[in-house]
Amino acid sequence: MREARGYAPRLWALVGHALYRRARRRLRAGPAYRWRYAGRTPERILVAPPDLRLADPQTAADIYHGHFPFAGHVVEASGQSPFQIEVDNPAWLESLNSFRWLRHMREAGTDLAAANARALVAEWIAAHGSRISGLAWDPAVTSRRVIAWLQHSAIVLHGAEYPFYRSFLRLLAVQIRYLRVMAPEMPDGEERLRARIALAFAALSLPASAAALRSAVRHLSDELERQILPDGGHISRNPAAILELLADLLPLRQTFANQAEALPPALMGAIDRMLPALRFFRHQDGTLAHFNGVGVTIHNRIAAVLRHDDTIGQPLMHAPHSGYERMVAGGTTIIADTGPPPPPEVSRNAQAGCLSFEMSSGRQLFIVNAGVDSFGARDFRPLARATAAHSTATINDASSCRFNLSPRLERVVGTAMVEGPRRVECERIEHDGHQGFVARHDGYLSRFGLIHERQLVLSDDGGTLDGNDRFLIADGRPTSGRAADFIALRFHLHPDTRLHRDEAGHLVIESTRGGEWAFSCSGVDPEVEDSIFFAGLAGPQRSRQILLNFRASEIREIAWRLARIRGVPPS
């Protein structure tokens, strides 16, 4: 298969591991294992954990009237059960079967909303409760549903008759036993950790033995220690994963306190690391930096999570384990990707953005990466993951990473990253109030024999950002005398900016909210081309990009500068 040529061993090892796990999952979901999911039905739910995710009573009203707005897609039920409608949208189906939308019924707080919630749960039980199969019983979906049923059990069981009450508790217990068996066979990453969180919720919320709680805590602690890095990042290097996991871990911490149970040190340590990490990736306008799978940011969601950060301290400037750098001065924020790709097993959303950066001034983003369209067409995903969609350099229009693009293998391993930079080095610069870094990666070494090195330095007043991009051969020497390689250095602009030239011929980036920055460089005339910002709130938006084209054999390095003309005054 052409996509596998050159990196076949890593790809086929990934496929083999995935097929092995899938076979074990099928075995454990089959009749031979079905007996393991039978057992006693709990008498009651001891405590309903809190839910930090935003809720909207209007969504509850929409659902009542048969409009189901999930995952950026609206389905009209027209009097039918949503669980009986054929919908060709996996994200919508996952959201429907995850039941996180129960929070909207809770927020509505009416008897009508409670009755509607109960009716929809009863419809799911009728449609999927007697057979463990399909997307409804995918372990990742089941994890989210278990958490949602526990968190919103009060609204679901409000006014319920005894037969429904028992049926709800019986199916909840079956799902917990099923999840306990399936969790070890789940793919690595965020969803496996969420399964362990769900099982810890269950051990606290339902009558359970001390041994069951100890087992749930042990498995959760092991997963937290492995997946949450020492600087608070997630092994996937996706900043959005921190937000999503904190939205479950913080309620879990509160549930331990409500049940007067000792807080596991691994849980306490993970939360204490993750909250500053979330601040690390946030621009001043409240959005998350667009790296490795980050799409649209709902500002209130981050605020709801950060309210639980008791320290309210400044974020770290250096995240060496996650592979990112942050610089802040005079109202200017720079966040840069200076790390190697994540392990292939957790790289389904990873992007080829090594040495890319984003810049905001005040509450306006100026330089960005393209991000991803969280709920849009999948056809955009490969474009958004390419190096060209990031504010960094490409060589010969190639990406610094390669992904599995085989339709056949995608059903097994998804669009995992199968090749990328193996060595990424970064040195922090702190001198006379200036902040910056020098970083280099070898993602182009095997194909073009070049190493990309980037230096960024932010002045002490935040008014200038100086950049240098160099292209070296393996022993660190410049590229002089080598065959021509075409370099494209890109600076993607946020859609809320305008671009024009001043009297001196410099490009000026003007924010629609106020503020201007001038772009200048030496040795190359900057060009302006169209671009796409995939992470727009209403979907992909047209934008612009500044482009520097040159040959590495002719230009050893290129220096450029972004200088503030007006905007946020230095503090």
C-alpha positions in Angstrom: 0.0 0.0 0.0 1.6 3.3 -1.1 0.7 5.2 2.1 2.6 2.6 4.1 5.9 2.7 2.1 8.9 3.9 4.1 7.3 3.6 7.5 5.5 0.2 7.1 7.0 -1.4 10.3 5.5 1.2 12.6 2.2 1.3 10.8 1.7 -2.4 10.7 2.7 -2.8 14.3 0.0 -0.3 15.1 -2.5 -2.2 13.0 -1.6 -5.5 14.6 -2.0 -4.1 18.1 -5.3 -2.5 17.2 -6.6 -5.7 15.6 -5.6 -7.7 18.7 -7.4 -5.3 21.0 -10.5 -5.3 18.8 -10.6 -9.2 18.8 -10.4 -9.2 22.6 -13.2 -6.6 22.8 -15.4 -8.6 20.5 -14.8 -11.7 22.6 -15.6 -9.9 25.8 -18.8 -8.5 24.3 -20.0 -11.8 23.0 -22.2 -14.5 24.6 -19.2 -16.3 26.2 -18.6 -13.3 28.5 -22.2 -12.2 28.9 -22.5 -13.9 32.3 -19.8 -11.5 33.7 -22.2 -8.6 33.3 -25.0 -10.2 35.3 -25.2 -9.6 39.1 -27.1 -7.8 41.8 -29.0 -4.6 41.1 -28.0 -1.8 43.5 -30.8 -0.6 45.8 -30.1 3.1 45.3 -27.7 5.7 44.2 -25.9 7.1 47.2 -24.8 10.4 45.7 -25.1 12.2 42.3 -21.8 13.7 41.3 -21.8 17.3 40.1 -21.4 18.3 36.4 -19.3 21.2 35.5 -20.3 21.3 31.8 -22.4 24.2 30.7 -26.1 23.7 30.5 -28.8 25.5 28.6 -32.5 25.1 29.4 -33.4 26.2 25.8 -31.7 23.0 24.6 -34.0 21.0 26.9 -37.0 22.7 25.2 -35.6 21.9 21.8 -35.2 18.3 22.7 -38.8 18.2 24.1 -40.0 19.5 20.7 -38.1 16.8 18.8 -35.0 18.9 17.8 -31.8 17.1 18.8 -28.8 19.6 18.3 -25.7 17.5 19.0 -22.2 17.7 17.7 -22.9 20.6 15.4 -25.8 18.8 13.7 -29.5 19.0 14.2 -31.8 16.0 13.7 -35.6 16.4 13.6 -37.2 13.3 15.3 -40.7 14.1 13.9 -42.4 12.1 16.7 -40.0 9.1 16.5 -37.5 7.9 19.1 -34.1 9.4 18.3 -32.7 5.9 19.0 -34.6 4.5 16.1 -33.7 7.0 13.5 -31.0 6.2 11.0 -28.5 9.1 11.0 -25.3 9.1 8.9 -23.3 11.2 11.4 -21.1 9.2 13.9 -20.4 12.2 16.0 -24.1 13.0 16.4 -24.8 9.3 17.3 -22.0 9.3 19.9 -23.3 12.4 21.5 -26.9 11.1 21.5 -25.9 7.8 23.1 -23.5 9.5 25.6 -26.4 11.3 27.4 -24.4 14.3 28.4 -27.3 16.3 27.2 -29.2 15.3 30.3 -27.6 18.3 32.0 -29.9 20.6 30.0 -32.9 18.9 31.5 -31.4 19.3 34.9 -30.9 23.0 34.2 -34.5 23.4 33.1 -35.5 22.0 36.5 -39.2 21.3 35.6 -41.4 18.3 35.9 -41.8 18.3 32.2 -38.0 18.2 31.6 -37.7 15.3 34.2 -40.5 13.3 32.4 -38.8 13.9 29.0 -35.4 12.8 30.4 -37.0 9.7 31.9 -38.8 8.9 28.6 -35.6 9.2 26.6 -33.7 6.9 28.9 -36.5 4.4 28.7 -36.3 4.5 24.9 -32.6 3.8 25.0 -33.1 0.9 27.4 -35.8 -0.5 25.0 -33.6 0.0 22.0 -30.2 -1.1 23.3 -30.6 -2.5 26.8 -31.0 -6.1 25.9 -28.1 -6.5 23.4 -24.5 -5.4 23.9 -23.5 -4.3 20.4 -23.0 -1.4 18.1 -21.9 2.2 18.7 -24.3 2.5 21.7 -22.1 0.1 23.5 -18.7 1.4 22.4 -16.6 1.5 25.6 -15.9 5.2 25.1 -19.5 6.1 24.7 -20.5 3.8 27.6 -18.0 5.6 29.8 -19.6 9.0 29.1 -23.1 7.6 29.5 -22.3 6.0 32.9 -20.9 9.3 34.2 -24.0 11.2 32.8 -26.5 8.7 34.2 -24.9 9.0 37.7 -24.6 12.8 37.5 -28.2 13.4 36.4 -29.8 10.4 38.2 -31.9 12.8 40.3 -33.6 14.4 37.2 -34.1 11.0 35.5 -35.5 9.3 38.6 -37.7 12.3 39.7 -41.2 11.0 39.8 -40.2 7.6 38.4 -42.3 4.5 39.1 -40.7 1.5 40.7 -40.3 -0.7 37.5 -38.4 2.1 35.7 -36.3 2.8 38.8 -35.2 -0.8 39.0 -34.6 -1.1 35.3 -32.5 2.1 35.3 -30.3 0.8 38.2 -30.0 -2.7 36.6 -28.8 -1.3 33.3 -26.5 1.1 35.1 -24.9 -1.8 36.9 -24.6 -3.9 33.7 -22.8 -1.0 32.0 -20.4 -0.6 34.9 -19.5 -4.4 34.9 -19.1 -4.2 31.1 -16.8 -1.2 31.4 -14.8 -2.9 34.1 -14.1 -5.7 31.7 -13.5 -3.6 28.6 -11.4 -0.8 30.0 -8.1 -2.7 29.7 -8.8 -3.4 26.0 -9.6 0.2 25.0 -7.2 2.2 22.8 -4.7 4.2 24.7 -5.4 7.8 25.5 -8.1 10.1 26.9 -11.1 7.7 26.5 -9.3 4.9 28.4 -8.7 7.4 31.2 -12.3 8.5 31.2 -13.4 4.8 31.6 -11.3 4.6 34.8 -12.9 7.9 35.9 -16.4 6.5 35.3 -15.6 3.4 37.3 -14.3 5.5 40.2 -17.5 7.5 40.0 -19.5 4.3 40.2 -17.6 2.9 43.2 -18.4 6.1 45.1 -21.9 6.7 43.9 -23.4 3.2 44.3 -23.2 0.8 47.2 -19.9 -1.0 46.7 -17.4 -2.9 48.8 -14.2 -1.3 50.1 -12.2 -3.6 47.8 -14.1 -2.4 44.7 -13.3 1.2 45.6 -9.6 0.4 46.2 -9.5 -1.4 42.8 -11.1 1.5 41.0 -8.7 4.0 42.7 -5.7 1.9 41.9 -6.5 1.6 38.2 -7.4 5.3 38.0 -4.1 6.3 39.7 -2.0 4.2 37.4 -3.7 5.7 34.3 -3.3 9.3 35.7 0.3 8.8 36.4 0.9 7.5 32.9 -1.2 9.9 30.9 -0.8 13.2 32.8 2.7 14.5 32.3 4.8 16.2 35.1 4.0 19.6 33.6 0.2 18.9 33.5 -0.1 18.2 29.8 -1.7 15.1 28.3 0.3 12.5 26.5 -1.7 13.3 23.3 -0.2 16.8 23.4 -3.8 18.1 22.7 -4.5 21.1 25.0 -8.3 20.4 24.6 -7.8 17.0 26.3 -6.8 18.9 29.5 -10.0 20.8 29.5 -12.2 17.7 28.8 -10.5 15.6 31.5 -10.6 18.3 34.1 -14.4 18.6 33.5 -14.6 15.0 34.8 -11.8 14.9 37.3 -12.9 18.0 39.3 -16.4 16.5 40.0 -14.7 13.2 40.9 -12.6 15.1 43.5 -15.8 16.7 44.9 -17.5 13.3 45.0 -14.6 11.9 47.1 -15.1 14.8 49.5 -18.9 14.4 49.6 -18.4 10.7 50.5 -15.8 11.5 53.1 -13.3 9.3 51.3 -9.6 10.0 51.3 -8.6 11.8 48.1 -6.1 9.6 46.1 -2.7 11.4 45.8 -2.5 10.6 42.1 -5.9 12.4 41.5 -4.9 15.4 43.6 -1.5 15.7 42.0 -3.0 15.4 38.4 -5.5 18.1 39.0 -2.9 20.4 40.6 -0.7 20.0 37.6 -3.5 20.2 35.0 -5.1 23.5 36.1 -1.9 25.6 35.6 -1.4 23.7 32.3 -4.8 24.8 31.1 -3.8 28.4 31.9 -0.6 27.8 30.0 -2.5 27.1 26.7 -5.0 30.0 27.1 -4.7 33.2 25.2 -6.0 36.4 26.8 -9.2 36.3 24.9 -10.0 33.0 26.6 -9.4 30.7 23.7 -7.0 27.7 23.7 -4.0 27.7 21.4 -4.6 25.7 18.2 -2.3 22.8 18.5 -2.8 19.1 18.0 -6.5 18.9 17.6 -7.9 22.1 19.2 -10.9 23.5 17.5 -13.5 25.9 18.7 -13.1 27.1 22.3 -16.2 27.9 24.3 -14.9 30.5 26.7 -17.4 29.9 29.5 -16.3 26.2 29.6 -12.7 27.1 30.5 -13.9 29.7 33.0 -16.2 27.1 34.7 -13.2 24.8 35.1 -10.7 27.4 36.2 -13.0 28.6 39.0 -11.8 25.5 40.8 -8.2 26.6 40.6 -7.5 27.7 44.2 -4.0 29.0 43.4 -5.1 31.5 40.6 -1.4 31.8 39.9 0.4 32.7 36.7 0.8 29.9 34.3 4.2 28.3 33.7 6.3 29.7 30.9 8.0 26.4 30.0 6.4 23.0 29.5 9.3 20.7 28.6 7.4 17.4 29.1 4.5 18.5 26.9 6.8 20.2 24.4 5.6 23.8 24.4 6.9 27.3 25.2 5.0 30.4 26.4 6.1 34.0 26.5 4.2 36.9 28.0 5.1 40.6 28.2 3.3 43.9 27.8 -0.1 42.3 26.9 1.5 40.1 24.2 1.3 36.3 24.4 3.3 33.8 22.4 2.6 30.1 22.6 4.8 27.7 20.5 5.0 24.0 19.8 8.6 22.8 20.5 8.0 19.1 21.1 8.1 15.8 19.2 4.9 14.1 18.1 2.9 12.1 20.6 3.1 8.3 20.6 1.3 6.8 17.5 -1.4 5.2 19.7 -2.6 8.6 20.9 -1.9 10.6 17.7 -5.4 10.4 16.0 -5.8 14.2 16.3 -2.1 15.1 16.3 -0.9 17.7 13.8 2.3 18.3 11.9 2.9 21.7 13.5 6.4 21.4 15.1 7.9 24.9 15.7 4.7 26.6 14.8 3.5 29.5 17.1 0.5 31.7 17.8 0.6 35.3 18.9 -2.1 37.4 20.6 -2.0 41.0 21.8 -4.6 41.9 24.4 -7.8 40.0 23.6 -7.1 39.7 19.9 -5.4 36.8 18.1 -3.1 37.9 15.3 -0.9 34.9 14.2 -2.6 31.6 14.5 -2.6 28.0 13.3 -5.6 26.8 11.3 -7.0 24.6 14.1 -9.7 22.0 13.3 -13.3 22.1 12.4 -14.6 20.1 15.4 -18.0 19.1 13.9 -17.6 19.7 10.2 -16.7 17.5 7.2 -14.0 15.0 7.8 -12.5 16.0 4.4 -11.0 19.1 6.0 -9.1 17.1 8.7 -6.0 16.1 6.6 -5.7 19.8 5.4 -5.9 21.1 9.0 -3.3 18.6 10.2 -0.7 19.4 7.5 2.3 21.6 8.3 1.1 24.1 5.7 -1.9 24.9 8.0 0.5 26.0 10.7 2.6 29.2 11.2 5.9 27.5 10.6 8.1 26.4 7.6 7.5 23.7 5.0 10.1 22.2 2.7 9.0 21.4 -0.9 5.3 21.7 0.2 5.7 18.5 2.4 4.6 18.1 6.0 7.0 17.3 8.7 4.9 14.4 9.8 3.1 11.6 7.9 -0.3 10.2 8.7 -2.2 7.0 7.9 -4.4 8.0 5.0 -5.5 4.5 3.9 -9.3 4.2 4.0 -9.0 0.5 4.8 -6.5 1.0 7.7 -8.4 4.0 9.0 -11.2 1.7 10.2 -8.6 0.0 12.3 -6.1 2.6 13.6 -7.8 5.9 12.5 -5.6 8.6 11.0 -2.7 8.0 13.3 0.6 9.8 12.9 3.1 7.2 11.7 6.2 9.3 11.1 7.4 12.6 12.3 10.4 14.4 14.0 12.4 12.0 16.1 14.6 14.6 17.7 13.3 18.0 18.8 15.6 20.2 20.9 14.7 23.4 22.7 16.7 25.9 24.7 14.9 28.6 26.7 16.2 32.2 26.4 15.9 34.6 29.4 18.1 37.6 29.1 17.7 41.3 30.1 14.0 40.9 30.4 13.7 39.3 26.9 12.0 35.9 26.7 12.4 33.3 23.9 13.7 30.0 22.8 15.8 28.3 20.1 14.4 25.0 18.9 15.1 22.6 16.0 13.6 19.5 14.6 14.6 16.8 12.2 11.2 16.1 10.6 12.7 16.8 7.1 16.0 15.2 7.6 15.3 11.8 6.1 13.7 13.2 2.9 15.6 16.5 2.3 18.6 16.3 4.6 17.7 19.5 6.4 17.0 20.5 10.0 14.7 23.4 10.7 15.9 25.7 13.5 13.7 28.6 14.8 14.5 31.3 17.3 11.8 33.5 18.7 12.5 36.4 21.1 9.9 38.7 22.7 11.1 42.0 24.0 10.7 43.0 27.6 7.8 45.4 26.8 6.1 42.9 24.5 6.3 45.3 21.6 8.5 43.3 19.2 8.8 39.6 18.4 12.0 38.8 16.5 12.3 35.6 14.6 15.1 33.7 12.9 14.6 30.6 10.8 17.6 28.6 9.7 17.9 25.4 7.6 20.9 23.3 8.5 22.4 20.0 7.4 22.8 17.1 9.9 26.0 18.3 11.4 24.6 21.7 12.1 26.2 23.6 9.2 24.1 25.9 7.0 22.7 24.6 3.7 25.1 26.5 1.5 26.1 24.5 -1.6 23.2 22.0 -1.3 20.7 21.4 -4.1 17.8 23.9 -4.1 15.0 23.1 -1.7 12.0 25.3 -1.7 11.0 26.8 1.6 7.7 28.3 2.4 7.5 30.2 5.7 3.9 30.9 6.7 2.2 33.2 9.1 -1.5 32.5 9.2 -3.7 35.5 10.3 -6.8 35.3 12.4 -10.0 36.1 10.4 -10.7 39.1 12.7 -7.7 40.9 11.2 -7.1 43.0 8.1 -3.9 43.4 6.1 -2.6 46.4 4.3 0.8 48.0 3.4 2.0 51.2 5.0 4.0 54.0 3.3 7.2 52.1 3.9 5.9 49.0 2.2 5.7 47.0 5.4 2.7 44.7 5.8 0.4 45.9 8.7 -1.9 43.5 10.5 -4.8 45.4 11.8 -7.3 44.0 14.3 -11.0 44.7 14.0 -11.0 45.3 17.7 -8.1 47.8 17.6 -4.4 47.3 17.5 -1.9 47.0 14.7 1.3 45.1 14.2 3.8 45.6 11.4 5.6 42.6 9.7 9.0 43.0 8.1 11.8 40.7 7.0 15.1 40.8 5.3 16.1 39.2 2.0 12.7 38.1 0.9 9.6 40.1 -0.3 6.6 38.8 1.7 3.6 37.6 -0.3 0.0 37.5 0.8 -2.2 34.5 0.0 -5.6 33.2 1.0 -5.9 30.8 3.9 -8.6 29.0 6.0 -9.2 29.2 9.7 -10.9 25.9 10.4 -11.7 26.6 14.1 -14.3 29.3 13.6 -17.3 29.3 15.8 -19.6 29.0 12.8 -17.3 26.7 10.9 -14.3 27.3 8.6 -13.7 31.0 7.8 -11.7 32.7 5.0 -8.5 34.3 6.3 -5.1 35.5 4.9 -1.5 34.4 5.4 1.8 36.1 5.0 4.1 33.9 2.9 7.9 33.9 2.5 9.2 31.8 -0.4 12.9 31.1 -0.9 15.4 28.4 -1.6 17.5 27.0 1.3 20.5 26.7 -1.0 20.4 30.5 -1.7 19.4 31.9 1.7 21.0 30.4 4.8 18.6 32.0 7.3 15.9 34.5 7.3 15.2 37.1 10.0 11.7 38.6 10.4 10.0 40.9 13.0 6.5 41.7 14.2 6.4 45.1 15.8 3.4 46.7 17.6 2.3 50.0 16.2 -0.6 50.6 18.5 -2.8 48.6 20.8 -2.2 47.3 24.3 0.1 49.7 26.1 3.1 48.2 27.9 2.3 47.6 31.6 
